[in-house]
Structures are given as C-alpha cells and as structure tokens.
Amino acid sequence: KQWYQRRVRGPTGARRSYMFWPQSREARETGVNQTLGAYMAVSTERFIFLDTQPLMSHSLLDSMMYSDRAAEDPYTQIEIQSLRILMFLMRVCHVIVVVSDWAVDPTIPDLIKTAEMLNARTAESTNVREENPTKVVFVYNFSDRSDFMHVEGHRRTLEDLMRFSEVTEGEEGGVMAYWLPDNKLPVRGATPPPPQYLQYQGHSSFQFCFEQLRNKIFSLPRRSLSSHTLSERGWFHMSARVWESLQKSQNLSEYARLLSTT
C-alpha cells in the first residue's frame, strides 16, 4: 500500500523522496507488517497522507498471542484495534483507500460498517461534524483476467455487503471499487518483446487502471472536517483530540465486552 500511495502522490525521484518506506526484505521474508500504528506525510501540494497498519492482520495477531502483555482475548484485541483505526480515519480523512488482494473479503466490509455504526453513536466532544465527510474506495490488486471477467459480479457482492453504508456510496450510487492488474515489472537487462508479439491480456494496462483510480480519488468532493477552516497544524491537533477520545471511547469498551462474551 505504501507503493500505491507513492503513485497516487505522483512521480517521485530518488528513494529518499519516498513518503513511506517500502516493505523491507526482512519484513517480506518473515511475513510481518512494515507499518505499526499510523504514519503521516505531507506532500508538496499540501495533501496529507496516512499509512496505517493492516486491518485484522495475522502478523499482529501472532505477536499478540505470544506477547506477555496479552491479558485479553487476542482476537478481540486485534478487532478493537482495527475498529479504532477505522473510526479515527473516518473522522480525520476525506478519502480512505482500502487495499487488498483480488478477492472480496467479507471481513473488511463488516468491519467498516461496524466502525461507521460506532462512530455515529460516539458522543465525545470534538470539533468534528456529525455528518461523515469520508468516502471509502476499495482497491483489489494482483487481479488477473478471470477477475476482470467477473468484475460486475464482484461489484454486486460488494454492494450487498456494504448495503445501507454511506461512506462507500459514490456520486452515481453504488460502491467505488477498482481492480488493478499485476504490475509485472520487466526483468533487469531483459529485452522487451516487439510490439507485434504483444497479446491482449483480457484487461487494460496497469498504468491505465491506476490513472482511473488516481483521477477518481482526487475528483471526490471534500467536505469540511471541522466547523472552521483547518491548516495542517489545526488538522494535527484535531486528529490528536480525536485519537485521545477514541482511546477513552465508551462505545468501543462496551463493544469489546460484547465480543468477549460471545
């Protein structure tokens, strides 16, 4: 997902210009997540990007199961942690890009609807408006020809899972979902095949699909997150208050107790 954020931001130069460091070789080999918590970066165009740890991560669940401080059920703990991150993003972001592999995972839509429900019931005193200005865009990467052949079926399944949700509804109705093909980079030093031998892969190129996604993200309307105009500093202070209120959220505590009893 860090790679997608760099592409959404626009062309970048050397490695030092990365907003978020890509996954290291050690992290890939051990199967752990690169991001822990949430990282923030501000582009030269004054866009604020947030990179968070994966939702319902198996690597985080594994570390919680074997940690000494795991006093409660790790499954409940990882779900509450994911809900807190989602609730935070829904209150401080205009667009949330949910990146996952090609298949529609029903766990993530359920988690988004739960966070949306808990956010609507949260009554902590913040400067955030009651209406939700956030929009969620689903991105499914590593899609092949069969996935593109069944895009409409996947979209209908996703719309059924996200029924009655406001954060995923686009301007024309329906969910905002994009499928991206595998960006197969050429082998270094290999000679590319001549154009007459290039075959149609059953879908558009990665560059074309990604440009559609990028244009959609930047064309979404951005309603005010607060009752007054926010600068970068004001947004940071507002985000800190929102995170602090979520740490003490009674709704999350009650929901955690409900999960532990089921």
C-alpha positions, 0 to 999 in steps of 0.5 A, spaced: 500 500 500 505 504 501 507 503 493 500 505 491 500 511 495 507 513 492 503 513 485 497 516 487 502 522 490 505 522 483 512 521 480 517 521 485 525 521 484 530 518 488 528 513 494 529 518 499 523 522 496 519 516 498 513 518 503 513 511 506 518 506 506 517 500 502 516 493 505 523 491 507 526 484 505 526 482 512 519 484 513 517 480 506 521 474 508 518 473 515 511 475 513 510 481 518 507 488 517 512 494 515 507 499 518 505 499 526 500 504 528 499 510 523 504 514 519 503 521 516 506 525 510 505 531 507 506 532 500 508 538 496 501 540 494 499 540 501 495 533 501 496 529 507 497 522 507 496 516 512 499 509 512 496 505 517 497 498 519 493 492 516 486 491 518 485 484 522 492 482 520 495 475 522 502 478 523 499 482 529 495 477 531 501 472 532 505 477 536 499 478 540 498 471 542 505 470 544 506 477 547 506 477 555 502 483 555 496 479 552 491 479 558 485 479 553 482 475 548 487 476 542 482 476 537 478 481 540 484 485 541 486 485 534 478 487 532 478 493 537 484 495 534 482 495 527 475 498 529 479 504 532 483 505 526 477 505 522 473 510 526 479 515 527 480 515 519 473 516 518 473 522 522 480 525 520 480 523 512 476 525 506 478 519 502 480 512 505 483 507 500 482 500 502 487 495 499 487 488 498 488 482 494 483 480 488 478 477 492 472 480 496 473 479 503 467 479 507 471 481 513 473 488 511 466 490 509 463 488 516 468 491 519 467 498 516 460 498 517 461 496 524 466 502 525 461 507 521 455 504 526 460 506 532 462 512 530 455 515 529 453 513 536 460 516 539 458 522 543 465 525 545 466 532 544 470 534 538 470 539 533 468 534 528 461 534 524 456 529 525 455 528 518 461 523 515 465 527 510 469 520 508 468 516 502 471 509 502 474 506 495 476 499 495 482 497 491 483 489 489 490 488 486 494 482 483 487 481 479 488 477 473 483 476 467 478 471 470 477 477 475 476 482 470 471 477 467 467 477 473 468 484 475 460 486 475 459 480 479 464 482 484 461 489 484 454 486 486 457 482 492 460 488 494 454 492 494 450 487 498 455 487 503 456 494 504 448 495 503 445 501 507 453 504 508 454 511 506 461 512 506 462 507 500 456 510 496 459 514 490 456 520 486 452 515 481 450 510 487 453 504 488 460 502 491 467 505 488 471 499 487 477 498 482 481 492 480 488 493 478 492 488 474 499 485 476 504 490 475 509 485 472 515 489 472 520 487 466 526 483 468 533 487 469 537 487 462 531 483 459 529 485 452 522 487 451 518 483 446 516 487 439 510 490 439 507 485 434 508 479 439 504 483 444 497 479 446 491 482 449 491 480 456 483 480 457 484 487 461 487 494 460 494 496 462 496 497 469 498 504 468 491 505 465 487 502 471 491 506 476 490 513 472 482 511 473 483 510 480 488 516 481 483 521 477 477 518 481 480 519 488 482 526 487 475 528 483 471 526 490 468 532 493 471 534 500 467 536 505 469 540 511 472 536 517 471 541 522 466 547 523 472 552 521 477 552 516 483 547 518 491 548 516 495 542 517 497 544 524 489 545 526 488 538 522 494 535 527 491 537 533 484 535 531 486 528 529 490 528 536 483 530 540 480 525 536 485 519 537 485 521 545 477 520 545 477 514 541 482 511 546 477 513 552 471 511 547 465 508 551 462 505 545 468 501 543 469 498 551 462 496 551 463 493 544 469 489 546 465 486 552 460 484 547 465 480 543 468 477 549 462 474 551 460 471 545 
